[in-house]
Amino acid sequence: MRALHVVLAALLSACASWGQAGGLAGLEHFLSSVQSGDVAFTQTVTPANSKAPTQTLQGRMRFVRPNRFRFDYAKPFEQAIIADGRAVWLYDLDLQQVTVSDQQRTLATSPAGLLLSARDLQALRGVFALQDLPDAQGLQWMLAKPKQKDAALLEAKLAFDGQGLVRLEMVDAFGQRSAFRFAGVGMGQAVSAQAFQFSPPAQVDVIDQR
């Protein structure tokens, strides 16, 4: 099963050093100080059906807060997920198919909404229930759960070390689990606006869900 819809993944990690504090403090620091980045990531997807195989994907993530990001998957198949500020484009190069959806509606209760669009913790608390978790694996963890009953995301856990956000783990409404590991190098790096411009190539199927 393709891991395409973990779009909501989304996303984004923190970079600057914030000291040994709790996970909520790390998130607050990210929201106040990290505006852009260009990092590599590894994503592990575990289907709800325990008999289905786990997938490991690799790619590159770029973002500019508050409303643009891009995920380019390189292995094991090529996909691109681009949020241009108005729409989210999911481009499957193997299938030659593009799916486009309204960005605000798609990301409202996603990890992207958690990390990308919010101004501060107070704004996030209107959409998510947030709490610190006990430290584990040498990291400071926090938990976010959407307050919306029918959200596609059940919960997201974020983990910080002394340099910023390094892990994002989430469970969707179908029980699928996805775990991201971010490389810290490149966090805070400037990203060109051209990276978030996307037009469907000729002769691909476009499914418009806006």
C-alpha positions as CSV (number, residue, x, y, z in Angstrom):
1,M,0.0,0.0,0.0
2,R,1.4,3.4,-1.0
3,A,2.1,5.8,1.8
4,L,1.1,8.8,-0.2
5,H,-1.6,10.0,2.0
6,V,0.6,10.5,4.9
7,V,0.9,13.9,3.3
8,L,-0.2,15.1,6.4
9,A,2.7,14.1,7.5
10,A,3.7,16.9,7.1
11,L,5.9,17.8,7.9
12,L,8.3,20.0,9.1
13,S,10.9,19.9,11.8
14,A,12.6,22.3,14.0
15,C,16.2,23.3,14.0
16,A,17.6,25.8,16.4
17,S,18.9,24.8,19.8
18,W,16.4,25.3,22.6
19,G,17.9,23.4,25.5
20,Q,16.8,20.5,27.5
21,A,13.1,21.3,28.1
22,G,9.8,19.5,27.6
23,G,8.2,18.7,24.2
24,L,5.8,21.6,24.4
25,A,8.7,24.0,25.0
26,G,10.3,22.6,21.9
27,L,7.2,23.0,19.8
28,E,6.8,26.6,21.1
29,H,10.4,27.3,20.1
30,F,9.8,25.9,16.6
31,L,6.7,28.1,16.1
32,S,8.5,31.2,17.2
33,S,11.9,30.8,15.5
34,V,11.9,28.3,12.6
35,Q,10.6,29.8,9.3
36,S,12.0,27.5,6.6
37,G,14.1,24.4,6.0
38,D,15.5,21.9,3.5
39,V,16.1,18.5,5.1
40,A,16.3,14.8,4.3
41,F,13.9,12.4,6.0
42,T,13.2,8.7,6.5
43,Q,9.6,7.6,6.9
44,T,8.4,4.2,8.2
45,V,4.8,3.2,7.5
46,T,3.1,0.4,9.4
47,P,-0.3,-0.6,8.1
48,A,-3.2,-1.3,10.5
49,N,-3.3,-4.8,9.2
50,S,-0.4,-6.5,11.0
51,K,0.0,-9.0,8.2
52,A,0.8,-6.3,5.7
53,P,4.5,-5.3,5.2
54,T,6.0,-2.2,6.7
55,Q,7.3,0.3,4.2
56,T,10.4,2.5,4.5
57,L,10.6,5.6,2.4
58,Q,13.2,8.2,1.9
59,G,13.0,11.7,0.6
60,R,13.5,15.5,0.9
61,M,11.4,18.0,2.7
62,R,11.3,21.8,2.1
63,F,9.1,24.3,3.8
64,V,8.5,28.0,4.3
65,R,6.1,28.9,7.1
66,P,3.2,29.6,7.3
67,N,1.7,27.8,4.4
68,R,4.1,26.2,1.9
69,F,5.9,22.9,1.9
70,R,7.1,20.2,-0.4
71,F,7.9,16.5,0.1
72,D,9.8,14.7,-2.7
73,Y,9.9,10.9,-2.2
74,A,12.8,9.2,-3.9
75,K,12.7,5.6,-2.6
76,P,11.1,3.1,-3.2
77,F,9.0,5.1,-5.7
78,E,8.8,8.7,-6.8
79,Q,6.1,11.0,-5.5
80,A,5.8,14.7,-4.8
81,I,3.5,16.4,-2.3
82,I,3.4,20.2,-2.7
83,A,1.4,22.8,-0.7
84,D,1.5,26.1,-2.5
85,G,-0.6,28.1,0.0
86,R,-4.0,27.4,-1.6
87,A,-3.9,23.8,-2.8
88,V,-2.1,20.5,-1.9
89,W,-0.9,18.6,-5.0
90,L,-0.1,14.9,-4.8
91,Y,1.8,13.8,-7.9
92,D,2.5,10.1,-8.4
93,L,5.1,9.8,-11.1
94,D,4.8,6.1,-11.5
95,L,1.0,6.2,-12.0
96,Q,1.2,9.5,-13.9
97,Q,-1.6,10.9,-11.7
98,V,-2.1,14.1,-9.8
99,T,-4.7,14.6,-7.0
100,V,-5.4,18.2,-5.9
101,S,-7.3,19.3,-2.8
102,D,-8.0,22.5,-0.9
103,Q,-5.1,23.2,1.4
104,Q,-6.9,24.7,4.3
105,R,-9.5,21.9,4.5
106,T,-6.9,19.2,4.0
107,L,-4.4,20.3,6.6
108,A,-6.7,21.7,9.3
109,T,-6.2,18.9,11.8
110,S,-3.0,17.4,10.3
111,P,0.6,17.4,11.5
112,A,1.1,20.1,8.8
113,G,-1.5,22.2,10.5
114,L,0.2,21.5,13.8
115,L,3.6,22.6,12.7
116,L,3.2,24.7,9.6
117,S,0.3,27.1,9.9
118,A,-0.1,27.9,13.6
119,R,1.2,31.1,15.0
120,D,1.8,29.9,18.6
121,L,0.7,27.3,21.1
122,Q,-2.4,29.3,22.0
123,A,-3.7,29.1,18.5
124,L,-2.9,25.4,18.4
125,R,-4.9,24.7,21.5
126,G,-8.0,25.8,19.7
127,V,-7.6,22.8,17.4
128,F,-5.5,20.2,19.3
129,A,-5.3,18.9,22.8
130,L,-1.6,19.2,23.7
131,Q,0.4,17.7,26.5
132,D,3.9,16.8,27.5
133,L,4.9,13.1,27.6
134,P,7.6,11.5,29.7
135,D,11.1,11.7,28.3
136,A,12.1,8.6,26.4
137,Q,15.1,7.5,24.3
138,G,17.0,10.6,25.4
139,L,14.3,12.8,23.8
140,Q,11.6,15.1,25.1
141,W,8.2,14.1,23.8
142,M,4.7,15.7,23.4
143,L,1.3,14.5,22.3
144,A,-1.2,16.3,20.1
145,K,-4.8,15.0,19.5
146,P,-7.3,16.8,17.2
147,K,-10.4,18.1,18.9
148,Q,-12.4,17.5,15.8
149,K,-14.2,14.2,16.1
150,D,-13.9,13.0,12.5
151,A,-10.3,14.1,11.9
152,A,-8.2,12.0,9.6
153,L,-5.5,12.0,12.3
154,L,-6.0,10.3,15.6
155,E,-2.8,11.5,17.3
156,A,0.7,12.8,16.7
157,K,3.8,12.5,18.9
158,L,6.7,14.9,18.4
159,A,10.2,14.3,19.9
160,F,12.9,16.9,20.5
161,D,16.5,16.8,21.4
162,G,18.9,19.6,22.2
163,Q,18.9,20.8,18.6
164,G,15.2,20.7,17.7
165,L,12.5,18.3,16.4
166,V,13.9,15.0,15.3
167,R,10.9,12.6,15.3
168,L,7.3,12.7,14.3
169,E,5.0,9.7,14.9
170,M,1.3,9.6,14.0
171,V,-1.7,7.3,13.8
172,D,-4.4,8.0,11.3
173,A,-8.1,7.2,11.5
174,F,-7.6,3.8,9.8
175,G,-5.0,2.7,12.4
176,Q,-2.0,3.2,10.0
177,R,1.2,4.4,11.8
178,S,3.8,6.6,10.2
179,A,7.1,7.6,11.8
180,F,9.4,10.3,10.5
181,R,13.1,10.8,11.3
182,F,14.4,14.2,10.2
183,A,18.0,15.1,9.5
184,G,18.8,18.3,11.4
185,V,21.2,19.7,8.8
186,G,19.3,22.3,6.7
187,M,16.8,23.4,9.2
188,G,16.4,27.1,9.1
189,Q,17.9,27.2,5.5
190,A,16.2,29.6,3.1
191,V,14.1,28.0,0.3
192,S,13.2,29.5,-3.0
193,A,9.5,30.2,-3.7
194,Q,9.9,28.3,-7.0
195,A,10.1,25.1,-5.1
196,F,6.4,25.4,-4.3
197,Q,5.1,26.2,-7.7
198,F,3.5,23.2,-9.5
199,S,1.6,22.7,-12.7
200,P,0.4,19.2,-13.7
201,P,2.5,17.8,-16.5
202,A,0.8,17.2,-19.8
203,Q,-0.9,13.8,-20.3
204,V,-1.3,13.0,-16.7
205,D,-4.6,12.2,-15.0
206,V,-5.8,15.0,-12.7
207,I,-8.3,14.3,-10.0
208,D,-9.6,17.6,-8.6
209,Q,-11.1,17.3,-5.1
210,R,-11.3,21.1,-4.3
